[in-house]
Every structure is written in C-alpha cells, then in structure tokens.
C-alpha cells in the first residue's frame, strides 16, 4: 500500500517527522500541532467569511447565486434522459 501526501511517500514523511522530533523535541510537538490547527481554523473561518460577504453582496445587487444549482439540475436531467434512453440497450447487451 503506497501512502502519498502531496507527492511525498511514507518513508519521506517518516524522515520528516524524525527530523521534527530531533529539532523541536517530543514535548513541543503537541504545542506545534495545536498552533497549526488554530492557524488552519483561522484560514477556514476567513474563507467562509469572504464567501458569505460575496454571497451577501451578490444578493444585495440582485445577482442570482443559484446559477451553479441550475447547471447541476440541468446536468442531472440530461443524465437521467440518457439513462432512460440507454437502459434498454444496456440490458440487451
């Protein structure tokens, strides 16, 4: 089983973790992980705030924000029509 994360294999991840433990020490790793988690959470919250602002501005300007939903519905309708059309063909093969 090959584990790849950002084009890095399991042995490389192990070496990186070993270096982190040697540089920072085992007692600092939970603190570093907590800091990374907080940072990632702040980025996620900021992204959600920006999305909300964009959607609110679009609604205030009268722009339709459901365009993607309309496209998805149209695509699903076409898929269903194709499945209805090809269903008998698939069964005969």
C-alpha distances in whole Angstrom, upper triangle without the diagonal:
4,6,10,13,16,15,14,11,10,12,15,15,15,18,20,20,21,24,25,25,28,29,30,30,28,31,31,27,28,31,29,26,29,31,28,28,32,31,29,31,34,32,31,35,36,34,36,39,39,38,41,43,43,43,46,47,47,48,51,52,51,48,46,43,42,41,38,38,41,38,36,38,40,36,36,39,38,35,37,40,38,36,40,41,38,37,40,39,35,37,39,36
4,6,10,13,11,10,7,7,10,12,12,13,16,17,18,20,22,22,24,26,27,28,28,27,30,29,26,27,29,27,25,28,29,26,26,30,29,26,29,32,30,29,33,34,32,34,37,37,36,39,41,40,41,44,45,45,46,49,50,50,46,45,41,40,40,36,37,40,37,35,37,39,35,35,39,38,35,37,40,37,36,40,41,38,38,41,39,36,38,40,37
4,7,10,9,8,6,6,9,10,10,11,14,15,15,17,19,20,21,23,25,25,25,24,27,26,22,23,26,23,21,24,25,22,22,26,25,23,25,28,26,26,29,31,29,30,34,34,33,36,38,37,38,41,43,42,44,47,47,47,44,42,39,38,38,34,35,38,36,33,36,38,34,34,38,37,35,37,40,38,36,40,41,39,39,42,41,37,39,42,39
4,6,6,5,5,7,10,10,9,12,14,14,15,18,19,19,21,23,24,25,25,24,27,26,22,23,25,23,20,24,24,21,21,25,24,21,24,26,24,24,27,28,27,28,32,31,31,34,36,35,36,39,40,40,42,44,45,45,42,40,37,36,36,32,33,36,34,32,35,36,33,33,37,36,34,36,39,37,36,40,41,38,39,42,41,37,40,42,39
4,5,5,7,8,11,10,9,12,14,13,14,17,18,17,20,22,22,23,24,23,25,23,20,21,23,20,18,20,21,17,18,21,20,17,20,23,20,20,24,25,23,25,28,28,27,30,33,32,33,36,37,37,39,41,42,42,39,38,34,34,34,30,32,35,33,31,34,35,32,33,36,36,34,36,39,37,37,40,41,39,40,43,42,39,41,44,41
4,5,8,11,13,11,10,14,15,13,15,18,18,18,21,23,23,23,25,25,27,25,21,23,24,20,19,22,21,17,18,21,19,17,20,22,19,20,23,24,22,24,27,26,26,29,31,30,32,35,35,35,37,40,40,41,37,36,33,33,33,29,31,34,32,30,33,35,32,33,36,36,34,36,39,37,37,41,42,40,40,44,42,40,42,45,42
4,7,10,12,10,10,14,15,14,16,19,19,19,22,24,24,25,26,26,29,27,23,25,26,23,22,25,24,21,22,25,23,21,24,26,23,23,27,27,26,28,31,30,30,33,35,34,35,38,39,38,41,43,43,44,40,39,36,36,35,32,34,36,34,32,35,36,33,34,38,37,35,38,40,38,38,41,42,40,41,44,42,39,42,44,41
4,7,8,6,7,10,11,10,12,15,15,16,18,20,20,22,23,23,26,24,21,23,24,21,20,23,23,19,21,24,23,21,24,26,24,24,28,28,27,29,32,32,31,35,36,36,37,40,41,41,43,45,45,46,43,42,38,39,38,35,36,39,37,35,38,39,36,37,41,40,38,40,43,41,40,44,45,43,43,46,45,42,44,47,44
4,6,5,6,9,10,11,13,14,16,17,19,20,21,23,23,23,26,25,21,23,25,22,21,24,25,22,23,26,25,23,26,28,26,27,30,31,30,32,35,34,34,37,39,38,39,43,44,43,45,48,48,49,45,44,41,41,40,37,38,41,38,36,40,41,38,38,41,41,38,41,43,41,40,44,45,43,43,46,44,41,44,46,43
4,5,5,6,9,10,11,12,14,15,17,18,20,21,21,20,23,23,19,21,24,21,19,23,24,21,22,26,25,23,26,28,27,27,31,32,31,32,35,36,35,38,40,40,41,44,45,45,47,49,50,50,47,46,42,42,42,38,39,42,40,38,41,43,39,39,43,43,40,42,45,43,42,46,47,44,44,47,46,43,45,47,44
4,5,5,6,9,10,11,12,14,15,17,18,20,20,20,23,23,20,22,24,22,21,24,25,22,24,27,27,25,28,31,29,30,33,34,33,35,38,38,38,41,43,43,44,47,48,48,50,52,53,53,50,49,45,45,45,42,43,46,44,41,45,46,43,43,47,46,43,46,49,46,45,49,50,48,48,51,49,46,48,50,47
4,5,5,6,9,10,11,12,14,15,16,18,19,19,22,21,18,21,23,20,19,23,23,20,22,25,24,23,26,28,27,28,31,32,31,33,36,36,36,39,41,40,42,44,45,45,48,50,50,51,48,47,44,44,44,40,42,45,42,40,44,45,42,42,46,46,43,46,48,46,46,49,50,48,48,51,50,47,49,51,48
4,5,5,6,9,10,10,12,14,15,16,17,16,19,18,15,17,19,17,16,19,20,17,19,22,21,20,23,25,24,25,28,29,28,30,33,33,34,36,38,38,39,42,43,43,45,48,48,49,46,45,42,42,42,38,40,43,41,39,42,44,41,41,45,45,42,44,47,46,45,48,50,47,47,51,50,46,49,51,48
4,5,5,6,9,10,11,12,14,15,15,15,18,18,15,17,19,17,16,20,21,19,20,24,23,22,25,28,27,27,31,32,31,33,36,36,37,39,41,41,43,45,46,47,49,51,52,52,50,49,45,45,45,42,43,46,44,42,45,47,44,44,48,48,45,47,50,48,47,51,52,50,50,53,52,49,51,53,50
4,5,5,6,9,10,11,12,14,15,15,18,18,15,18,20,18,17,21,22,20,22,25,24,24,27,29,28,29,32,33,32,35,37,37,38,41,42,42,44,46,48,48,50,52,53,54,51,50,47,47,47,44,45,48,46,44,48,49,46,46,50,50,47,50,53,51,50,54,55,52,53,56,54,51,53,56,53
4,5,5,6,9,10,11,12,13,14,17,15,13,16,17,14,14,18,18,16,19,21,21,20,23,25,24,26,29,29,29,32,34,34,35,37,39,39,41,43,44,45,47,49,50,51,48,47,44,44,44,41,43,46,44,42,46,47,45,45,49,48,46,49,52,50,49,53,54,52,52,55,54,51,53,56,53
4,5,5,6,9,10,10,11,10,14,13,10,13,15,12,12,16,17,15,17,20,20,19,22,24,24,25,28,29,29,31,34,34,35,37,39,39,41,43,44,45,47,49,50,51,48,48,44,45,45,42,43,46,45,43,46,48,45,45,49,49,47,49,52,50,50,53,55,52,52,56,55,52,54,56,54
4,5,5,6,9,10,10,10,14,13,11,15,17,15,15,19,19,18,20,23,23,23,26,28,27,29,32,33,33,35,37,38,39,41,43,43,45,47,48,49,51,53,54,55,52,51,48,48,49,45,47,50,48,46,50,51,49,49,53,53,50,52,55,54,53,56,58,56,56,59,58,54,56,59,56
4,5,5,6,8,9,11,14,13,12,15,16,14,15,19,19,17,20,23,22,22,26,27,27,28,31,32,32,34,36,37,38,40,42,42,44,46,47,48,50,52,53,54,52,51,48,48,49,46,47,50,49,47,50,52,49,50,53,53,51,54,57,55,54,58,59,57,57,60,59,56,58,61,58
4,5,5,6,7,9,11,10,8,12,13,10,12,15,15,14,17,19,19,19,22,24,24,25,28,29,29,32,33,34,35,38,39,40,41,43,44,46,48,49,50,52,49,49,45,46,47,44,45,48,47,45,48,50,48,48,52,52,50,52,55,54,53,57,58,56,56,60,59,56,58,61,58
4,6,5,5,5,9,8,7,11,12,11,12,15,16,16,18,21,21,21,24,26,26,28,30,31,32,34,36,37,38,40,41,42,44,46,47,48,50,52,53,54,52,51,48,49,49,46,47,51,49,47,51,53,50,50,54,54,52,54,57,56,55,59,60,58,58,61,61,57,59,62,60
4,6,6,8,11,11,11,14,15,14,16,19,19,19,21,23,23,24,27,28,29,30,33,34,34,37,38,39,41,43,44,45,47,48,50,51,53,54,55,57,55,54,51,52,52,49,50,54,52,50,54,56,53,53,57,57,55,57,60,59,58,62,63,61,61,64,63,60,62,65,62
4,6,9,11,10,10,14,14,12,15,17,17,17,20,22,21,23,25,26,27,29,31,31,32,35,36,37,39,41,42,43,45,46,47,49,51,52,53,55,53,53,49,50,51,48,49,53,51,50,53,55,53,53,57,57,55,57,60,59,58,62,63,61,62,65,64,61,63,66,63
4,7,8,6,7,11,10,9,12,14,14,15,17,19,19,21,23,24,25,27,29,29,31,33,34,35,37,39,40,41,43,44,46,47,49,50,52,53,51,51,47,49,49,47,48,52,50,49,52,54,52,52,56,56,54,56,60,58,58,61,63,61,61,65,64,61,63,66,63
4,6,6,7,10,11,11,13,15,16,16,19,21,21,23,25,26,27,29,31,32,33,35,36,38,39,41,42,44,45,47,48,49,51,53,54,55,53,53,50,51,51,49,50,53,52,50,53,56,53,53,57,58,55,58,61,60,59,62,64,62,62,65,65,61,63,66,64
4,6,6,8,10,10,12,14,15,16,18,20,21,22,24,25,27,28,30,31,32,34,36,37,38,40,42,43,44,46,48,49,50,52,53,55,53,52,49,49,50,47,48,52,51,49,52,54,52,52,55,56,54,56,59,58,57,60,62,60,60,63,63,59,61,64,62
4,6,7,8,10,11,12,14,16,17,18,20,21,23,24,26,27,29,30,32,33,35,36,38,39,41,42,44,45,47,48,50,51,53,54,52,52,48,49,51,48,49,52,52,49,52,55,53,53,56,57,55,57,60,59,58,61,63,62,61,65,64,61,63,66,64
4,6,5,6,9,10,11,12,14,16,17,18,20,21,23,24,26,27,29,30,32,33,35,36,38,39,41,42,44,45,47,48,50,51,49,49,46,47,48,45,46,50,49,47,50,53,51,51,54,55,53,55,58,57,57,60,62,60,60,64,63,60,62,65,63
4,5,5,6,9,10,10,12,14,15,16,18,20,21,22,24,26,27,28,30,32,33,34,36,38,39,40,42,43,45,46,48,49,47,47,43,44,45,42,43,47,46,44,47,49,47,47,51,52,50,52,55,54,53,56,58,57,56,60,59,56,58,61,59
4,5,5,6,9,10,10,12,14,15,16,18,20,21,22,24,26,27,28,30,31,33,34,36,37,38,40,42,43,45,46,48,46,45,42,42,44,41,42,46,45,43,46,48,46,46,50,51,49,50,54,53,52,55,57,56,55,59,59,56,57,60,59
4,5,5,6,9,10,11,12,14,15,17,19,20,21,23,24,26,27,29,30,31,33,35,36,37,39,41,42,43,45,47,45,45,41,42,44,41,42,46,45,43,46,49,47,47,51,52,50,52,55,54,54,57,59,57,57,61,61,58,60,63,61
4,5,5,6,9,10,11,12,14,15,17,18,20,21,23,24,26,27,29,30,32,33,35,36,38,39,41,42,44,45,43,43,39,41,42,39,40,44,43,42,45,47,45,45,49,50,48,50,53,52,52,55,57,55,55,59,59,56,58,61,59
4,5,5,6,9,10,10,12,14,15,16,18,20,21,22,24,26,27,28,30,32,33,34,36,37,39,40,42,43,41,41,37,38,39,37,38,41,41,39,41,44,42,42,46,47,45,47,50,49,48,52,54,52,52,56,55,52,54,57,56
4,5,5,6,9,10,10,12,14,15,16,18,20,21,22,24,26,27,28,30,31,33,34,36,37,39,41,42,40,40,36,37,39,36,37,41,40,39,41,44,42,42,46,47,45,47,50,50,49,52,54,53,53,57,57,54,55,59,57
4,5,5,6,9,10,11,12,14,15,17,18,20,21,23,24,26,27,29,30,31,33,35,36,37,39,41,39,39,35,37,38,36,37,41,40,39,41,44,43,43,46,47,46,48,51,50,50,53,55,54,54,58,57,55,57,60,58
4,5,5,6,9,10,11,12,14,15,17,18,20,21,23,24,26,27,29,30,32,33,35,36,38,39,37,37,33,35,36,33,34,38,37,36,39,41,39,40,43,44,43,45,48,47,47,50,52,51,51,54,54,51,54,57,55
4,5,5,6,9,10,11,12,14,15,16,18,20,21,22,24,26,27,28,30,32,33,34,36,37,36,35,31,33,34,31,32,36,35,34,37,39,38,38,41,42,41,42,46,45,45,48,50,49,49,52,52,50,52,55,53
4,5,5,6,9,10,10,12,14,15,16,18,20,21,22,24,26,27,28,30,31,33,34,36,34,34,31,32,34,32,33,36,36,35,37,40,39,39,42,44,42,44,47,47,47,49,52,51,51,55,55,52,54,57,56
4,5,5,6,9,10,11,12,14,15,17,18,20,21,23,24,26,27,29,30,31,33,35,33,33,30,31,32,30,32,35,35,34,37,39,38,38,42,43,41,43,46,46,46,49,51,50,50,54,54,51,54,57,55
4,5,5,6,9,10,11,12,14,15,17,18,20,21,23,24,26,27,29,30,32,33,31,31,27,29,30,27,29,32,32,30,33,36,34,35,38,39,38,40,43,42,42,45,47,46,47,50,50,48,50,53,51
4,5,5,6,9,10,10,12,14,15,16,18,20,21,22,24,26,27,28,30,31,30,29,26,27,29,27,28,31,31,30,32,35,34,34,37,39,38,39,42,42,42,45,47,46,47,50,50,48,50,53,52
4,5,5,6,8,10,10,12,14,15,16,18,20,21,22,24,26,27,28,30,29,29,25,27,29,27,28,32,32,31,33,36,35,36,39,40,39,41,44,44,44,47,49,48,49,53,53,50,53,56,54
4,5,5,6,9,10,11,12,14,15,17,18,20,21,23,24,26,27,29,27,27,23,25,26,25,26,29,29,28,31,33,33,33,37,38,37,39,42,42,42,45,46,46,46,50,50,48,50,53,52
4,5,5,6,9,10,11,12,14,15,17,18,20,21,23,24,26,27,25,25,21,23,24,22,23,27,27,25,28,31,30,30,33,35,34,36,39,39,39,41,43,43,43,47,47,45,47,50,49
4,5,5,6,9,10,10,12,14,15,16,18,20,21,22,24,26,24,24,21,23,24,23,24,27,28,27,29,32,31,32,35,36,36,37,40,41,41,43,45,45,45,49,49,47,50,53,52
4,5,5,6,9,10,11,12,14,15,16,18,20,21,22,24,23,23,20,22,24,23,24,27,28,27,30,32,32,32,35,37,36,38,41,41,42,44,46,46,47,50,50,49,51,54,53
4,5,5,6,9,10,11,12,14,15,17,18,20,21,23,21,21,17,19,21,19,21,24,24,23,26,29,28,29,32,33,33,35,37,38,38,41,43,42,43,47,47,45,48,50,49
4,5,5,6,9,10,11,12,14,15,16,18,20,21,19,19,16,18,19,18,19,22,23,22,25,27,27,28,30,32,32,33,36,37,37,39,41,42,42,46,46,44,47,50,49
4,5,5,6,9,10,10,12,14,15,16,18,20,19,19,16,19,21,20,21,24,25,25,27,29,30,30,33,35,35,36,39,40,40,42,44,45,45,49,49,48,50,53,52
4,5,5,6,9,10,10,12,14,15,16,18,17,18,15,18,19,18,20,23,23,23,26,28,28,29,32,33,33,35,38,38,39,41,43,44,44,48,48,47,49,52,51
4,5,5,6,9,10,11,12,14,15,16,15,15,11,14,15,15,16,19,20,20,22,24,25,26,28,30,30,32,34,35,35,38,40,40,41,45,45,43,46,49,48
4,5,5,6,8,10,11,12,14,15,14,14,12,14,16,16,17,20,21,21,23,25,26,27,29,31,31,33,35,36,37,39,41,42,42,46,46,45,47,50,50
4,5,5,6,8,10,10,12,14,13,15,12,16,17,18,19,22,23,23,25,27,28,29,31,33,34,35,38,39,40,41,43,44,45,49,49,48,50,53,53
4,5,5,6,9,10,11,12,11,12,10,13,14,15,17,19,20,21,23,25,25,27,29,30,31,33,35,36,37,39,41,41,42,46,46,45,48,51,50
4,5,5,6,9,10,10,9,9,7,10,12,13,14,16,18,19,20,22,23,24,26,28,29,31,32,34,35,37,38,39,40,44,44,43,46,49,48
4,5,5,6,9,10,10,11,10,13,15,16,17,19,21,22,23,25,27,28,29,31,32,34,35,37,38,40,41,43,43,47,48,47,49,52,52
4,5,5,6,9,9,11,10,14,15,17,19,20,22,23,24,26,28,29,30,32,33,35,37,38,39,41,42,44,45,48,49,48,50,53,53
4,5,5,6,5,7,7,11,12,14,15,17,18,20,21,23,24,26,27,29,30,32,33,35,36,38,39,40,42,45,45,45,47,50,50
4,5,5,6,7,7,10,13,15,15,16,19,20,21,23,25,26,27,29,30,32,33,35,36,37,39,41,42,45,46,45,47,50,50
4,5,8,10,11,14,16,18,19,20,22,24,25,26,28,30,30,32,34,35,37,38,40,41,43,44,45,49,49,49,51,54,54
4,6,9,11,14,15,18,19,19,21,23,24,25,27,29,30,31,33,35,36,38,39,40,42,43,45,48,49,48,51,53,53
4,6,9,12,13,16,17,17,19,21,21,22,25,26,27,29,31,32,33,35,37,37,39,41,42,45,46,46,48,51,51
4,6,9,10,13,14,14,16,18,19,20,22,24,24,26,28,29,30,32,34,35,36,38,39,42,43,43,45,48,48
4,6,6,10,10,10,12,15,15,16,19,20,21,22,24,26,27,29,30,31,33,34,36,39,40,39,42,44,44
4,6,7,9,10,12,13,14,16,17,19,20,22,23,25,26,28,29,31,32,34,35,38,39,38,40,43,43
4,6,5,6,9,10,11,12,14,15,17,19,20,21,23,25,26,27,29,30,31,35,35,35,37,40,40
4,5,5,6,9,10,11,12,14,15,17,18,20,21,23,24,26,27,29,30,33,34,33,36,38,38
4,5,5,6,9,10,11,12,14,15,16,18,20,21,22,24,26,27,28,31,32,31,34,36,36
4,5,5,6,9,10,10,12,14,15,16,18,20,21,22,24,26,26,30,30,30,32,35,35
4,5,5,6,9,10,11,12,14,15,17,18,20,21,23,24,25,29,29,29,31,34,34
4,5,5,6,9,10,11,12,14,15,17,18,20,21,22,24,27,27,27,30,32,32
4,5,5,6,9,10,10,12,14,15,16,18,20,21,22,25,26,25,28,30,30
4,5,5,6,9,10,11,12,14,15,16,18,20,21,24,25,24,27,29,30
4,5,5,6,9,10,11,12,14,15,17,18,20,23,23,23,26,28,29
4,5,5,6,9,10,11,12,14,15,16,18,21,21,21,24,26,26
4,5,5,6,9,10,10,12,14,15,16,19,20,19,22,24,25
4,5,5,6,9,10,11,12,14,15,18,19,19,21,24,25
4,5,5,6,9,10,10,12,14,17,17,17,20,22,23
4,5,5,6,9,10,10,12,15,15,15,17,20,20
4,5,5,6,9,10,10,13,15,14,16,19,20
4,5,5,6,9,10,12,13,14,16,18,19
4,5,5,6,8,11,11,12,14,16,17
4,5,5,6,9,10,9,12,14,15
4,6,5,8,10,10,12,14,16
4,6,7,8,10,11,13,14
4,6,5,6,9,10,11
4,5,5,6,9,10
4,5,5,6,9
4,5,5,7
4,5,5
4,6
4
